[in-house]
């Protein structure tokens, strides 16, 4: 819903892009520290821990790529408006 209205305003695109990048980097930090912070439950095993850690890393990478793509399109839109 919000992303449909972004191409009209490069300032909003930039703020959304930076928010996505910040959330992605935060999730990367959570994924890195997950193995140290998560309680060791004997019956869960390492497979589930590795799955959740990989899922967090994957979601973080998707958010960061989306943020970079939106930031690049905002820069292009701002350059078009300046001309």
Buried (B, 14 or more C-beta within 10 A) or exposed (E): EEEEEBEEEBEBBBBBBBEBBEBBBEBBEBBBEBEEEEEEEEEEEEEEBEEBBEEBBEBBBEBBEBBBEBBEBBBEBEEEEEE
